[in-house]
Amino acid sequence: MGESLLNGRRYSTATRLRAGDEIGIRWHRRPENGPTPDLACLFEDGHLLAVDKPAGIASHPMGRFQTGTVVQFARVKYAARVRECLDRGDMGFYPNLVNRLDVHTSGIILVALTGVMHRAMQELVLRRLISREYVALVEGSVSSDRGSIEFPIGPDMTSRVRLKMACRADGKDSVTNFEVIERFPRHTLLRVTPRTGRQHQIRVHLAEIGHPVLGDLLYKDEGLFLAAQEPAAPLPSRHCLHARCTGFTHPVTGGVVGIEAPIPGDFELVVRELRAAGRAGLTG
């Protein structure tokens, strides 16, 4: 395993090369497979798998998260069938992610089990025919009970974090709708329905209006985020962001599919504590 470097630094795959640029390859020792995560399956029909990803597990190998990913879970789960197909020289059955969630975000991840299904689901994504609903606990009191955030999103060229995004005029059109579920003295619980699917979209948009997701170090304070990336540093707490619902028309069966992942216990605990603190403040 390894990574490519542009002039000695990591870079986006969208970066345009210029005369004189130097591309280098840095090889890493291939990690051991490690334990396979035990994920709850929310939907499974031979074409598609939906799992409930806990916070702290990566969707796919990246950075320090090279093992214990959703991809590993899916490919181990169907290892016998994949091996059988490969022995026949058939790559038609091979699990691939339809969507991804950030490491510290929990909720629904869809996994296409065949190449045909993967292409069909990607077409639904492009046509915006997959509905998604998230629950987000944000800092501060959101002034409106509901609203729409419409800022283009693109790479943050001023950041030291390669994957960080930002609202910028030359970015891609991005729309995030939200509705208040519950208010607390210094936080707000939101139902969020993104109409587009840009990288980090919900986190970027909520931070842009002054209400970063609780626990999201990257879009609240980049310095804190970078400090947490040191090898000896403890991992940051989860983002209070959860992909709760998704719905679409099944490309193969034609049936309507609705999938829901309950809000996990650690997220619920934070909400209960804020609710109790609010009651105590009212009676104190």
C-alpha positions as CSV (number, residue, x, y, z in Angstrom):
1,M,0.0,0.0,0.0
2,G,1.1,3.6,-0.5
3,E,0.2,7.1,-1.4
4,S,1.1,9.5,-4.2
5,L,2.7,12.9,-3.4
6,L,2.8,16.1,-5.5
7,N,6.0,18.0,-4.8
8,G,6.4,16.1,-1.6
9,R,2.9,16.8,-0.3
10,R,-0.5,15.0,-0.4
11,Y,-3.0,16.4,-2.9
12,S,-6.5,16.1,-4.2
13,T,-7.2,13.9,-7.2
14,A,-8.8,17.0,-8.9
15,T,-5.5,18.9,-8.8
16,R,-4.2,20.0,-12.2
17,L,-0.5,19.2,-12.9
18,R,1.8,22.0,-14.0
19,A,5.1,21.9,-15.8
20,G,7.9,21.0,-13.4
21,D,5.6,19.2,-10.9
22,E,7.1,16.1,-9.4
23,I,4.9,13.1,-8.6
24,G,6.3,10.6,-6.0
25,I,5.1,7.4,-4.5
26,R,5.6,6.6,-0.8
27,W,5.0,2.9,0.1
28,H,3.7,1.7,3.4
29,R,3.7,-1.7,5.0
30,R,0.4,-3.4,4.3
31,P,-1.5,-3.6,7.6
32,E,-2.9,-6.9,9.0
33,N,-6.6,-7.4,8.3
34,G,-7.5,-6.9,12.0
35,P,-10.9,-7.8,13.5
36,T,-13.9,-7.5,11.3
37,P,-16.6,-5.2,12.8
38,D,-19.9,-6.7,13.7
39,L,-22.4,-4.4,12.1
40,A,-26.2,-4.5,12.3
41,C,-27.8,-5.3,8.9
42,L,-30.9,-3.1,8.2
43,F,-31.8,-4.5,4.8
44,E,-30.5,-7.3,2.6
45,D,-32.0,-8.9,-0.5
46,G,-29.1,-10.3,-2.6
47,H,-28.7,-7.1,-4.6
48,L,-28.2,-4.6,-1.8
49,L,-27.1,-4.5,1.8
50,A,-27.8,-1.7,4.3
51,V,-25.8,-1.5,7.5
52,D,-25.9,0.7,10.6
53,K,-22.4,2.1,11.0
54,P,-21.5,3.1,14.5
55,A,-19.4,6.2,15.1
56,G,-15.6,5.4,15.2
57,I,-15.7,3.0,12.3
58,A,-14.5,4.1,8.8
59,S,-16.6,3.4,5.7
60,H,-13.4,2.4,3.7
61,P,-9.7,2.2,4.4
62,M,-8.2,5.7,5.1
63,G,-5.4,7.1,7.2
64,R,-5.1,5.3,10.5
65,F,-8.3,3.4,9.7
66,Q,-7.0,0.7,7.5
67,T,-8.9,-2.2,9.0
68,G,-12.2,-2.7,10.7
69,T,-14.1,-0.8,8.0
70,V,-17.6,-1.2,6.5
71,V,-16.0,-2.4,3.2
72,Q,-14.1,-5.1,5.1
73,F,-17.3,-6.2,6.9
74,A,-19.2,-6.6,3.6
75,R,-16.5,-8.4,1.8
76,V,-15.9,-10.8,4.6
77,K,-19.7,-11.4,5.0
78,Y,-19.9,-12.4,1.3
79,A,-16.4,-13.9,1.0
80,A,-17.6,-17.3,-0.1
81,R,-19.8,-16.0,-2.8
82,V,-17.2,-13.6,-4.0
83,R,-14.6,-16.4,-4.2
84,E,-17.0,-18.6,-6.1
85,C,-17.6,-15.9,-8.7
86,L,-13.9,-15.1,-9.0
87,D,-13.1,-18.8,-9.5
88,R,-15.5,-18.7,-12.5
89,G,-13.8,-15.5,-13.8
90,D,-16.9,-13.5,-13.0
91,M,-16.6,-10.1,-11.3
92,G,-20.4,-9.6,-11.4
93,F,-20.8,-10.1,-7.6
94,Y,-18.5,-7.8,-5.5
95,P,-19.7,-5.5,-2.7
96,N,-19.1,-1.8,-3.2
97,L,-20.3,1.2,-1.2
98,V,-23.1,3.3,-2.6
99,N,-22.5,6.1,0.0
100,R,-20.0,6.9,2.7
101,L,-20.2,8.4,6.1
102,D,-17.4,10.2,8.0
103,V,-15.6,8.1,10.6
104,H,-17.3,9.9,13.5
105,T,-20.8,10.0,11.9
106,S,-23.1,7.1,12.5
107,G,-26.0,5.7,10.5
108,I,-27.1,4.0,7.2
109,I,-24.5,2.9,4.6
110,L,-25.7,1.2,1.4
111,V,-23.6,-1.5,-0.1
112,A,-24.3,-2.7,-3.7
113,L,-23.6,-6.4,-4.0
114,T,-23.3,-6.6,-7.8
115,G,-21.8,-4.4,-10.5
116,V,-25.2,-3.9,-12.1
117,M,-26.7,-2.8,-8.8
118,H,-23.8,-0.4,-8.1
119,R,-24.2,1.3,-11.4
120,A,-28.0,1.5,-11.0
121,M,-27.7,3.0,-7.5
122,Q,-25.1,5.5,-8.6
123,E,-27.5,6.6,-11.3
124,L,-30.2,7.2,-8.6
125,V,-27.6,9.2,-6.6
126,L,-26.8,11.4,-9.7
127,R,-30.5,12.0,-10.4
128,R,-31.1,12.8,-6.7
129,L,-33.7,10.0,-6.4
130,I,-32.5,8.7,-3.0
131,S,-34.0,10.6,0.0
132,R,-31.9,11.0,3.1
133,E,-32.6,12.3,6.5
134,Y,-30.1,13.0,9.3
135,V,-30.4,14.1,12.9
136,A,-27.8,16.7,14.0
137,L,-27.2,18.2,17.4
138,V,-25.5,21.6,16.8
139,E,-24.0,24.2,19.0
140,G,-26.0,27.4,19.7
141,S,-29.6,28.3,19.2
142,V,-30.7,28.1,15.6
143,S,-32.9,31.2,15.1
144,S,-35.4,29.8,12.5
145,D,-37.6,26.7,13.1
146,R,-36.8,25.6,9.6
147,G,-34.7,26.8,6.7
148,S,-32.5,26.0,3.7
149,I,-28.8,26.6,3.4
150,E,-27.6,27.2,-0.1
151,F,-23.8,27.8,-0.4
152,P,-21.6,26.2,-3.1
153,I,-19.0,23.9,-1.6
154,G,-15.4,23.2,-2.7
155,P,-12.0,22.3,-1.3
156,D,-10.7,24.6,1.4
157,M,-7.5,25.8,-0.2
158,T,-6.4,27.6,3.0
159,S,-6.6,24.5,5.2
160,R,-3.8,22.2,6.2
161,V,-6.3,19.3,6.2
162,R,-6.4,17.8,2.7
163,L,-10.0,16.7,2.9
164,K,-11.5,19.8,4.4
165,M,-14.2,21.6,2.4
166,A,-15.5,25.2,2.5
167,C,-18.2,27.4,1.2
168,R,-16.8,29.2,-1.8
169,A,-18.3,31.0,-4.8
170,D,-16.7,28.7,-7.4
171,G,-17.7,25.5,-5.6
172,K,-20.4,23.0,-6.5
173,D,-24.1,23.9,-5.9
174,S,-25.1,22.5,-2.5
175,V,-28.5,22.7,-0.7
176,T,-29.2,21.5,2.8
177,N,-32.7,21.8,4.4
178,F,-33.2,21.7,8.2
179,E,-36.0,21.7,10.7
180,V,-35.8,22.1,14.5
181,I,-36.7,19.0,16.5
182,E,-35.9,20.3,20.0
183,R,-34.2,23.3,21.6
184,F,-31.9,23.4,24.6
185,P,-30.3,26.4,26.3
186,R,-27.1,26.3,24.2
187,H,-27.8,23.6,21.6
188,T,-30.4,22.7,19.0
189,L,-31.5,19.3,17.7
190,L,-32.2,19.3,14.0
191,R,-33.7,17.1,11.3
192,V,-31.5,17.7,8.2
193,T,-32.4,16.7,4.7
194,P,-29.6,17.4,2.1
195,R,-30.8,17.8,-1.4
196,T,-27.3,17.4,-2.8
197,G,-24.5,15.1,-1.7
198,R,-21.2,17.0,-1.5
199,Q,-18.4,15.9,0.7
200,H,-18.9,17.0,4.4
201,Q,-21.9,19.0,3.1
202,I,-24.0,19.0,6.3
203,R,-21.0,19.7,8.5
204,V,-19.8,22.5,6.3
205,H,-23.2,24.2,5.9
206,L,-24.1,24.1,9.6
207,A,-20.7,25.5,10.5
208,E,-21.0,28.2,7.9
209,I,-24.2,29.5,9.6
210,G,-22.5,29.5,13.0
211,H,-23.8,26.2,14.3
212,P,-21.2,23.5,14.0
213,V,-22.2,19.9,14.7
214,L,-21.4,19.1,18.4
215,G,-18.1,17.1,18.5
216,D,-17.0,18.2,15.0
217,L,-13.4,19.5,15.7
218,L,-12.5,20.0,12.0
219,Y,-15.2,22.6,11.3
220,K,-15.1,24.2,14.7
221,D,-11.4,24.5,15.4
222,E,-8.9,23.1,12.9
223,G,-6.0,23.4,15.4
224,L,-7.8,21.1,17.8
225,F,-8.5,18.7,15.0
226,L,-4.9,18.5,13.9
227,A,-3.8,18.0,17.5
228,A,-6.1,15.0,17.7
229,Q,-4.5,13.4,14.7
230,E,-1.2,12.8,16.4
231,P,-0.5,9.1,16.7
232,A,-0.5,9.2,20.5
233,A,-3.5,11.4,20.8
234,P,-6.9,10.0,21.8
235,L,-9.5,10.0,19.0
236,P,-12.0,12.9,19.2
237,S,-15.5,12.2,20.4
238,R,-18.2,11.3,17.9
239,H,-19.9,13.9,15.8
240,C,-23.5,14.3,16.9
241,L,-24.7,13.6,13.4
242,H,-26.6,10.4,12.4
243,A,-27.9,9.2,9.1
244,R,-31.3,8.0,10.3
245,C,-33.5,7.4,7.2
246,T,-33.2,6.7,3.5
247,G,-35.7,5.8,0.8
248,F,-35.7,5.0,-2.9
249,T,-37.2,2.8,-5.6
250,H,-35.3,-0.5,-5.9
251,P,-33.7,-0.6,-9.4
252,V,-34.2,-4.3,-9.7
253,T,-37.5,-5.1,-8.0
254,G,-39.2,-1.8,-8.6
255,G,-40.4,-1.8,-5.0
256,V,-40.2,1.2,-2.7
257,V,-37.5,0.7,-0.1
258,G,-37.5,2.6,3.2
259,I,-34.7,2.0,5.7
260,E,-34.3,3.5,9.2
261,A,-31.4,3.3,11.7
262,P,-32.4,4.2,15.3
263,I,-30.4,7.0,17.0
264,P,-27.5,5.2,18.8
265,G,-27.3,5.1,22.6
266,D,-24.3,7.5,22.9
267,F,-26.1,10.2,20.8
268,E,-29.3,9.7,22.8
269,L,-27.3,10.0,26.1
270,V,-26.0,13.4,25.1
271,V,-29.6,14.6,24.2
272,R,-30.9,13.3,27.5
273,E,-28.2,15.0,29.5
274,L,-28.9,18.3,27.7
275,R,-32.6,17.9,28.3
276,A,-32.0,17.2,32.0
277,A,-29.7,20.2,32.3
278,G,-32.3,22.4,30.7
279,R,-35.0,21.3,33.2
280,A,-32.6,21.8,36.0
281,G,-31.9,25.4,34.8
282,L,-35.6,26.1,34.7
283,T,-36.2,24.9,38.2
284,G,-33.0,26.2,39.7
